[in-house]
Amino acid sequence: MVVCTCLVSLHIPDSGSLKAKRLVIRRLKDRIRNKFNVSVAEVDDFDLWQRAT
């Protein structure tokens, strides 16, 4: 079994609320899961509107 980790920090400048941020992150996670068949999770910056880790 191969195990890898990758930490990506994103700046989402057009996000004006947590709801908008969640929408962007959900779409991005779905696209990554479908294309690469990997697990994706948001692990930090839950309360910041324009940051995602």
CHARMM internal coordinates of N, CA and C (Angstrom, degrees):
IC EDIT
DIST 1 N 1 CA 1.4347
DIST 1 CA 1 C 1.5317
ANGL 1 N 1 CA 1 C 108.43
DIST 1 C 2 N 1.2968
ANGL 1 CA 1 C 2 N 115.74
DIHE 1 N 1 CA 1 C 2 N 135.33
DIST 2 N 2 CA 1.4541
ANGL 1 C 2 N 2 CA 122.22
DIHE 1 CA 1 C 2 N 2 CA 178.83
DIST 2 CA 2 C 1.5341
ANGL 2 N 2 CA 2 C 108.47
DIHE 1 C 2 N 2 CA 2 C -101.75
DIST 2 C 3 N 1.3208
ANGL 2 CA 2 C 3 N 115.60
DIHE 2 N 2 CA 2 C 3 N 129.29
DIST 3 N 3 CA 1.4624
ANGL 2 C 3 N 3 CA 120.66
DIHE 2 CA 2 C 3 N 3 CA 178.92
DIST 3 CA 3 C 1.5218
ANGL 3 N 3 CA 3 C 108.29
DIHE 2 C 3 N 3 CA 3 C -124.39
DIST 3 C 4 N 1.3176
ANGL 3 CA 3 C 4 N 116.03
DIHE 3 N 3 CA 3 C 4 N 127.19
DIST 4 N 4 CA 1.4649
ANGL 3 C 4 N 4 CA 121.77
DIHE 3 CA 3 C 4 N 4 CA 178.52
DIST 4 CA 4 C 1.5215
ANGL 4 N 4 CA 4 C 108.64
DIHE 3 C 4 N 4 CA 4 C -135.27
DIST 4 C 5 N 1.3024
ANGL 4 CA 4 C 5 N 115.51
DIHE 4 N 4 CA 4 C 5 N 152.38
DIST 5 N 5 CA 1.4619
ANGL 4 C 5 N 5 CA 119.82
DIHE 4 CA 4 C 5 N 5 CA 173.39
DIST 5 CA 5 C 1.5178
ANGL 5 N 5 CA 5 C 108.84
DIHE 4 C 5 N 5 CA 5 C -127.68
DIST 5 C 6 N 1.2977
ANGL 5 CA 5 C 6 N 114.31
DIHE 5 N 5 CA 5 C 6 N 149.08
DIST 6 N 6 CA 1.4550
ANGL 5 C 6 N 6 CA 121.29
DIHE 5 CA 5 C 6 N 6 CA 179.55
DIST 6 CA 6 C 1.5238
ANGL 6 N 6 CA 6 C 107.16
DIHE 5 C 6 N 6 CA 6 C -143.95
DIST 6 C 7 N 1.3032
ANGL 6 CA 6 C 7 N 116.63
DIHE 6 N 6 CA 6 C 7 N 128.93
DIST 7 N 7 CA 1.4589
ANGL 6 C 7 N 7 CA 121.31
DIHE 6 CA 6 C 7 N 7 CA 179.15
DIST 7 CA 7 C 1.5183
ANGL 7 N 7 CA 7 C 108.31
DIHE 6 C 7 N 7 CA 7 C -111.11
DIST 7 C 8 N 1.3250
ANGL 7 CA 7 C 8 N 115.77
DIHE 7 N 7 CA 7 C 8 N 120.81
DIST 8 N 8 CA 1.4587
ANGL 7 C 8 N 8 CA 121.64
DIHE 7 CA 7 C 8 N 8 CA -177.63
DIST 8 CA 8 C 1.5255
ANGL 8 N 8 CA 8 C 108.03
DIHE 7 C 8 N 8 CA 8 C -122.51
DIST 8 C 9 N 1.3170
ANGL 8 CA 8 C 9 N 116.27
DIHE 8 N 8 CA 8 C 9 N 128.42
DIST 9 N 9 CA 1.4662
ANGL 8 C 9 N 9 CA 121.52
DIHE 8 CA 8 C 9 N 9 CA 175.13
DIST 9 CA 9 C 1.5172
ANGL 9 N 9 CA 9 C 108.51
DIHE 8 C 9 N 9 CA 9 C -107.33
DIST 9 C 10 N 1.3170
ANGL 9 CA 9 C 10 N 115.96
DIHE 9 N 9 CA 9 C 10 N 129.18
DIST 10 N 10 CA 1.4587
ANGL 9 C 10 N 10 CA 121.29
DIHE 9 CA 9 C 10 N 10 CA -177.89
DIST 10 CA 10 C 1.5211
ANGL 10 N 10 CA 10 C 110.53
DIHE 9 C 10 N 10 CA 10 C -116.49
DIST 10 C 11 N 1.3183
ANGL 10 CA 10 C 11 N 115.76
DIHE 10 N 10 CA 10 C 11 N 142.61
DIST 11 N 11 CA 1.4618
ANGL 10 C 11 N 11 CA 122.25
DIHE 10 CA 10 C 11 N 11 CA 170.76
DIST 11 CA 11 C 1.5197
ANGL 11 N 11 CA 11 C 106.05
DIHE 10 C 11 N 11 CA 11 C -109.62
DIST 11 C 12 N 1.3283
ANGL 11 CA 11 C 12 N 116.66
DIHE 11 N 11 CA 11 C 12 N 122.81
DIST 12 N 12 CA 1.4668
ANGL 11 C 12 N 12 CA 122.34
DIHE 11 CA 11 C 12 N 12 CA -176.93
DIST 12 CA 12 C 1.5328
ANGL 12 N 12 CA 12 C 107.27
DIHE 11 C 12 N 12 CA 12 C -113.89
DIST 12 C 13 N 1.3291
ANGL 12 CA 12 C 13 N 118.12
DIHE 12 N 12 CA 12 C 13 N 89.55
DIST 13 N 13 CA 1.4721
ANGL 12 C 13 N 13 CA 120.72
DIHE 12 CA 12 C 13 N 13 CA -172.00
DIST 13 CA 13 C 1.5274
ANGL 13 N 13 CA 13 C 114.68
DIHE 12 C 13 N 13 CA 13 C -67.81
DIST 13 C 14 N 1.3077
ANGL 13 CA 13 C 14 N 119.32
DIHE 13 N 13 CA 13 C 14 N -27.91
DIST 14 N 14 CA 1.4651
ANGL 13 C 14 N 14 CA 121.79
DIHE 13 CA 13 C 14 N 14 CA -177.50
DIST 14 CA 14 C 1.5169
ANGL 14 N 14 CA 14 C 113.33
DIHE 13 C 14 N 14 CA 14 C -85.96
DIST 14 C 15 N 1.3177
ANGL 14 CA 14 C 15 N 117.14
DIHE 14 N 14 CA 14 C 15 N -0.86
DIST 15 N 15 CA 1.4584
ANGL 14 C 15 N 15 CA 120.57
DIHE 14 CA 14 C 15 N 15 CA -178.95
DIST 15 CA 15 C 1.5250
ANGL 15 N 15 CA 15 C 109.45
DIHE 14 C 15 N 15 CA 15 C -77.88
DIST 15 C 16 N 1.3284
ANGL 15 CA 15 C 16 N 116.48
DIHE 15 N 15 CA 15 C 16 N 117.65
DIST 16 N 16 CA 1.4528
ANGL 15 C 16 N 16 CA 121.19
DIHE 15 CA 15 C 16 N 16 CA -179.16
DIST 16 CA 16 C 1.5109
ANGL 16 N 16 CA 16 C 113.76
DIHE 15 C 16 N 16 CA 16 C -102.66
DIST 16 C 17 N 1.3412
ANGL 16 CA 16 C 17 N 116.70
DIHE 16 N 16 CA 16 C 17 N -3.52
DIST 17 N 17 CA 1.4661
ANGL 16 C 17 N 17 CA 120.37
DIHE 16 CA 16 C 17 N 17 CA -179.88
DIST 17 CA 17 C 1.5201
ANGL 17 N 17 CA 17 C 108.69
DIHE 16 C 17 N 17 CA 17 C -157.88
DIST 17 C 18 N 1.3075
ANGL 17 CA 17 C 18 N 115.20
DIHE 17 N 17 CA 17 C 18 N 168.43
DIST 18 N 18 CA 1.4643
ANGL 17 C 18 N 18 CA 119.29
DIHE 17 CA 17 C 18 N 18 CA 177.08
DIST 18 CA 18 C 1.5244
ANGL 18 N 18 CA 18 C 110.91
DIHE 17 C 18 N 18 CA 18 C -65.98
DIST 18 C 19 N 1.3284
ANGL 18 CA 18 C 19 N 116.61
DIHE 18 N 18 CA 18 C 19 N -32.60
DIST 19 N 19 CA 1.4694
ANGL 18 C 19 N 19 CA 120.76
DIHE 18 CA 18 C 19 N 19 CA 178.22
DIST 19 CA 19 C 1.5243
ANGL 19 N 19 CA 19 C 110.65
DIHE 18 C 19 N 19 CA 19 C -63.35
DIST 19 C 20 N 1.3243
ANGL 19 CA 19 C 20 N 117.65
DIHE 19 N 19 CA 19 C 20 N -43.53
DIST 20 N 20 CA 1.4635
ANGL 19 C 20 N 20 CA 121.45
DIHE 19 CA 19 C 20 N 20 CA 178.51
DIST 20 CA 20 C 1.5267
ANGL 20 N 20 CA 20 C 110.81
DIHE 19 C 20 N 20 CA 20 C -65.96
DIST 20 C 21 N 1.3314
ANGL 20 CA 20 C 21 N 116.20
DIHE 20 N 20 CA 20 C 21 N -39.02
DIST 21 N 21 CA 1.4638
ANGL 20 C 21 N 21 CA 120.27
DIHE 20 CA 20 C 21 N 21 CA 177.65
DIST 21 CA 21 C 1.5226
ANGL 21 N 21 CA 21 C 110.46
DIHE 20 C 21 N 21 CA 21 C -62.41
DIST 21 C 22 N 1.3425
ANGL 21 CA 21 C 22 N 116.79
DIHE 21 N 21 CA 21 C 22 N -46.38
DIST 22 N 22 CA 1.4690
ANGL 21 C 22 N 22 CA 120.49
DIHE 21 CA 21 C 22 N 22 CA 179.65
DIST 22 CA 22 C 1.5184
ANGL 22 N 22 CA 22 C 111.95
DIHE 21 C 22 N 22 CA 22 C -59.82
DIST 22 C 23 N 1.3254
ANGL 22 CA 22 C 23 N 117.32
DIHE 22 N 22 CA 22 C 23 N -37.76
DIST 23 N 23 CA 1.4595
ANGL 22 C 23 N 23 CA 121.23
DIHE 22 CA 22 C 23 N 23 CA 178.62
DIST 23 CA 23 C 1.5264
ANGL 23 N 23 CA 23 C 111.02
DIHE 22 C 23 N 23 CA 23 C -63.21
DIST 23 C 24 N 1.3225
ANGL 23 CA 23 C 24 N 116.77
DIHE 23 N 23 CA 23 C 24 N -46.50
DIST 24 N 24 CA 1.4681
ANGL 23 C 24 N 24 CA 121.33
DIHE 23 CA 23 C 24 N 24 CA 179.06
DIST 24 CA 24 C 1.5189
ANGL 24 N 24 CA 24 C 110.66
DIHE 23 C 24 N 24 CA 24 C -62.88
DIST 24 C 25 N 1.3249
ANGL 24 CA 24 C 25 N 116.74
DIHE 24 N 24 CA 24 C 25 N -46.63
DIST 25 N 25 CA 1.4640
ANGL 24 C 25 N 25 CA 121.12
DIHE 24 CA 24 C 25 N 25 CA -178.38
DIST 25 CA 25 C 1.5247
ANGL 25 N 25 CA 25 C 111.33
DIHE 24 C 25 N 25 CA 25 C -65.34
DIST 25 C 26 N 1.3364
ANGL 25 CA 25 C 26 N 117.09
DIHE 25 N 25 CA 25 C 26 N -40.12
DIST 26 N 26 CA 1.4717
ANGL 25 C 26 N 26 CA 120.28
DIHE 25 CA 25 C 26 N 26 CA 179.29
DIST 26 CA 26 C 1.5232
ANGL 26 N 26 CA 26 C 110.99
DIHE 25 C 26 N 26 CA 26 C -62.30
DIST 26 C 27 N 1.3296
ANGL 26 CA 26 C 27 N 117.24
DIHE 26 N 26 CA 26 C 27 N -44.47
DIST 27 N 27 CA 1.4687
ANGL 26 C 27 N 27 CA 120.44
DIHE 26 CA 26 C 27 N 27 CA 179.08
DIST 27 CA 27 C 1.5187
ANGL 27 N 27 CA 27 C 111.41
DIHE 26 C 27 N 27 CA 27 C -63.40
DIST 27 C 28 N 1.3285
ANGL 27 CA 27 C 28 N 116.33
DIHE 27 N 27 CA 27 C 28 N -42.86
DIST 28 N 28 CA 1.4618
ANGL 27 C 28 N 28 CA 120.61
DIHE 27 CA 27 C 28 N 28 CA -179.93
DIST 28 CA 28 C 1.5281
ANGL 28 N 28 CA 28 C 111.16
DIHE 27 C 28 N 28 CA 28 C -64.70
DIST 28 C 29 N 1.3307
ANGL 28 CA 28 C 29 N 116.82
DIHE 28 N 28 CA 28 C 29 N -44.48
DIST 29 N 29 CA 1.4650
ANGL 28 C 29 N 29 CA 120.08
DIHE 28 CA 28 C 29 N 29 CA 179.02
DIST 29 CA 29 C 1.5269
ANGL 29 N 29 CA 29 C 111.24
DIHE 28 C 29 N 29 CA 29 C -63.04
DIST 29 C 30 N 1.3186
ANGL 29 CA 29 C 30 N 117.76
DIHE 29 N 29 CA 29 C 30 N -40.78
DIST 30 N 30 CA 1.4684
ANGL 29 C 30 N 30 CA 120.91
DIHE 29 CA 29 C 30 N 30 CA 178.76
DIST 30 CA 30 C 1.5188
ANGL 30 N 30 CA 30 C 111.69
DIHE 29 C 30 N 30 CA 30 C -62.74
DIST 30 C 31 N 1.3296
ANGL 30 CA 30 C 31 N 116.72
DIHE 30 N 30 CA 30 C 31 N -42.68
DIST 31 N 31 CA 1.4675
ANGL 30 C 31 N 31 CA 120.28
DIHE 30 CA 30 C 31 N 31 CA 179.75
DIST 31 CA 31 C 1.5254
ANGL 31 N 31 CA 31 C 111.23
DIHE 30 C 31 N 31 CA 31 C -64.78
DIST 31 C 32 N 1.3384
ANGL 31 CA 31 C 32 N 116.95
DIHE 31 N 31 CA 31 C 32 N -41.66
DIST 32 N 32 CA 1.4690
ANGL 31 C 32 N 32 CA 120.56
DIHE 31 CA 31 C 32 N 32 CA 179.33
DIST 32 CA 32 C 1.5206
ANGL 32 N 32 CA 32 C 110.48
DIHE 31 C 32 N 32 CA 32 C -66.05
DIST 32 C 33 N 1.3370
ANGL 32 CA 32 C 33 N 116.91
DIHE 32 N 32 CA 32 C 33 N -43.88
DIST 33 N 33 CA 1.4713
ANGL 32 C 33 N 33 CA 120.24
DIHE 32 CA 32 C 33 N 33 CA 179.06
DIST 33 CA 33 C 1.5230
ANGL 33 N 33 CA 33 C 111.77
DIHE 32 C 33 N 33 CA 33 C -60.31
DIST 33 C 34 N 1.3254
ANGL 33 CA 33 C 34 N 116.89
DIHE 33 N 33 CA 33 C 34 N -44.46
DIST 34 N 34 CA 1.4607
ANGL 33 C 34 N 34 CA 120.59
DIHE 33 CA 33 C 34 N 34 CA -177.78
DIST 34 CA 34 C 1.5232
ANGL 34 N 34 CA 34 C 112.65
DIHE 33 C 34 N 34 CA 34 C -69.20
DIST 34 C 35 N 1.3104
ANGL 34 CA 34 C 35 N 117.04
DIHE 34 N 34 CA 34 C 35 N -38.43
DIST 35 N 35 CA 1.4606
ANGL 34 C 35 N 35 CA 119.90
DIHE 34 CA 34 C 35 N 35 CA -176.07
DIST 35 CA 35 C 1.5271
ANGL 35 N 35 CA 35 C 112.90
DIHE 34 C 35 N 35 CA 35 C -77.79
DIST 35 C 36 N 1.3525
ANGL 35 CA 35 C 36 N 116.64
DIHE 35 N 35 CA 35 C 36 N -40.30
DIST 36 N 36 CA 1.4599
ANGL 35 C 36 N 36 CA 119.88
DIHE 35 CA 35 C 36 N 36 CA -172.71
DIST 36 CA 36 C 1.5275
ANGL 36 N 36 CA 36 C 114.57
DIHE 35 C 36 N 36 CA 36 C -112.37
DIST 36 C 37 N 1.3357
ANGL 36 CA 36 C 37 N 118.48
DIHE 36 N 36 CA 36 C 37 N -5.10
DIST 37 N 37 CA 1.4602
ANGL 36 C 37 N 37 CA 122.59
DIHE 36 CA 36 C 37 N 37 CA 179.65
DIST 37 CA 37 C 1.5339
ANGL 37 N 37 CA 37 C 111.60
DIHE 36 C 37 N 37 CA 37 C 54.37
DIST 37 C 38 N 1.3319
ANGL 37 CA 37 C 38 N 115.67
DIHE 37 N 37 CA 37 C 38 N 54.58
DIST 38 N 38 CA 1.4627
ANGL 37 C 38 N 38 CA 122.36
DIHE 37 CA 37 C 38 N 38 CA 179.65
DIST 38 CA 38 C 1.5278
ANGL 38 N 38 CA 38 C 109.69
DIHE 37 C 38 N 38 CA 38 C -127.78
DIST 38 C 39 N 1.3148
ANGL 38 CA 38 C 39 N 115.65
DIHE 38 N 38 CA 38 C 39 N 164.65
DIST 39 N 39 CA 1.4576
ANGL 38 C 39 N 39 CA 121.06
DIHE 38 CA 38 C 39 N 39 CA 174.76
DIST 39 CA 39 C 1.5242
ANGL 39 N 39 CA 39 C 108.94
DIHE 38 C 39 N 39 CA 39 C -88.08
DIST 39 C 40 N 1.3240
ANGL 39 CA 39 C 40 N 115.94
DIHE 39 N 39 CA 39 C 40 N 139.15
DIST 40 N 40 CA 1.4578
ANGL 39 C 40 N 40 CA 121.91
DIHE 39 CA 39 C 40 N 40 CA -178.63
DIST 40 CA 40 C 1.5206
ANGL 40 N 40 CA 40 C 107.89
DIHE 39 C 40 N 40 CA 40 C -132.92
DIST 40 C 41 N 1.3441
ANGL 40 CA 40 C 41 N 116.43
DIHE 40 N 40 CA 40 C 41 N 136.64
DIST 41 N 41 CA 1.4617
ANGL 40 C 41 N 41 CA 120.53
DIHE 40 CA 40 C 41 N 41 CA 179.15
DIST 41 CA 41 C 1.5204
ANGL 41 N 41 CA 41 C 110.23
DIHE 40 C 41 N 41 CA 41 C -145.62
DIST 41 C 42 N 1.3246
ANGL 41 CA 41 C 42 N 115.81
DIHE 41 N 41 CA 41 C 42 N 143.18
DIST 42 N 42 CA 1.4581
ANGL 41 C 42 N 42 CA 120.96
DIHE 41 CA 41 C 42 N 42 CA 171.53
DIST 42 CA 42 C 1.5231
ANGL 42 N 42 CA 42 C 106.73
DIHE 41 C 42 N 42 CA 42 C -86.26
DIST 42 C 43 N 1.3302
ANGL 42 CA 42 C 43 N 117.10
DIHE 42 N 42 CA 42 C 43 N 124.90
DIST 43 N 43 CA 1.4609
ANGL 42 C 43 N 43 CA 119.92
DIHE 42 CA 42 C 43 N 43 CA -170.81
DIST 43 CA 43 C 1.5260
ANGL 43 N 43 CA 43 C 114.35
DIHE 42 C 43 N 43 CA 43 C -117.45
DIST 43 C 44 N 1.3242
ANGL 43 CA 43 C 44 N 118.93
DIHE 43 N 43 CA 43 C 44 N -6.42
DIST 44 N 44 CA 1.4591
ANGL 43 C 44 N 44 CA 120.48
DIHE 43 CA 43 C 44 N 44 CA -177.83
DIST 44 CA 44 C 1.5225
ANGL 44 N 44 CA 44 C 109.41
DIHE 43 C 44 N 44 CA 44 C -157.33
DIST 44 C 45 N 1.3130
ANGL 44 CA 44 C 45 N 116.75
DIHE 44 N 44 CA 44 C 45 N 170.22
DIST 45 N 45 CA 1.4705
ANGL 44 C 45 N 45 CA 122.94
DIHE 44 CA 44 C 45 N 45 CA 177.29
DIST 45 CA 45 C 1.5279
ANGL 45 N 45 CA 45 C 112.02
DIHE 44 C 45 N 45 CA 45 C 60.83
DIST 45 C 46 N 1.3241
ANGL 45 CA 45 C 46 N 117.38
DIHE 45 N 45 CA 45 C 46 N 43.09
DIST 46 N 46 CA 1.4597
ANGL 45 C 46 N 46 CA 121.32
DIHE 45 CA 45 C 46 N 46 CA -177.94
DIST 46 CA 46 C 1.5247
ANGL 46 N 46 CA 46 C 112.84
DIHE 45 C 46 N 46 CA 46 C -67.37
DIST 46 C 47 N 1.3378
ANGL 46 CA 46 C 47 N 116.76
DIHE 46 N 46 CA 46 C 47 N -33.64
DIST 47 N 47 CA 1.4594
ANGL 46 C 47 N 47 CA 120.53
DIHE 46 CA 46 C 47 N 47 CA -174.06
DIST 47 CA 47 C 1.5294
ANGL 47 N 47 CA 47 C 114.07
DIHE 46 C 47 N 47 CA 47 C -98.81
DIST 47 C 48 N 1.3135
ANGL 47 CA 47 C 48 N 117.69
DIHE 47 N 47 CA 47 C 48 N 1.03
DIST 48 N 48 CA 1.4603
ANGL 47 C 48 N 48 CA 120.47
DIHE 47 CA 47 C 48 N 48 CA 179.65
DIST 48 CA 48 C 1.5232
ANGL 48 N 48 CA 48 C 109.27
DIHE 47 C 48 N 48 CA 48 C -95.88
DIST 48 C 49 N 1.3246
ANGL 48 CA 48 C 49 N 116.68
DIHE 48 N 48 CA 48 C 49 N 128.75
DIST 49 N 49 CA 1.4586
ANGL 48 C 49 N 49 CA 121.56
DIHE 48 CA 48 C 49 N 49 CA -174.07
DIST 49 CA 49 C 1.5162
ANGL 49 N 49 CA 49 C 113.62
DIHE 48 C 49 N 49 CA 49 C -67.78
DIST 49 C 50 N 1.3187
ANGL 49 CA 49 C 50 N 117.52
DIHE 49 N 49 CA 49 C 50 N -36.51
DIST 50 N 50 CA 1.4542
ANGL 49 C 50 N 50 CA 120.23
DIHE 49 CA 49 C 50 N 50 CA -171.44
DIST 50 CA 50 C 1.5188
ANGL 50 N 50 CA 50 C 113.89
DIHE 49 C 50 N 50 CA 50 C -108.78
DIST 50 C 51 N 1.3242
ANGL 50 CA 50 C 51 N 118.62
DIHE 50 N 50 CA 50 C 51 N 10.09
DIST 51 N 51 CA 1.4561
ANGL 50 C 51 N 51 CA 121.99
DIHE 50 CA 50 C 51 N 51 CA -179.87
DIST 51 CA 51 C 1.5245
ANGL 51 N 51 CA 51 C 109.64
DIHE 50 C 51 N 51 CA 51 C -126.14
DIST 51 C 52 N 1.3167
ANGL 51 CA 51 C 52 N 115.27
DIHE 51 N 51 CA 51 C 52 N 143.22
DIST 52 N 52 CA 1.4656
ANGL 51 C 52 N 52 CA 121.43
DIHE 51 CA 51 C 52 N 52 CA 174.87
DIST 52 CA 52 C 1.5166
ANGL 52 N 52 CA 52 C 108.20
DIHE 51 C 52 N 52 CA 52 C -144.48
DIST 52 C 53 N 1.3241
ANGL 52 CA 52 C 53 N 116.24
DIHE 52 N 52 CA 52 C 53 N 137.85
DIST 53 N 53 CA 1.4641
ANGL 52 C 53 N 53 CA 121.13
DIHE 52 CA 52 C 53 N 53 CA 178.23
DIST 53 CA 53 C 1.5112
ANGL 53 N 53 CA 53 C 108.43
DIHE 52 C 53 N 53 CA 53 C -129.04
END
COOR INIT
IC SEED 1 N 1 CA 1 C
IC BUILD
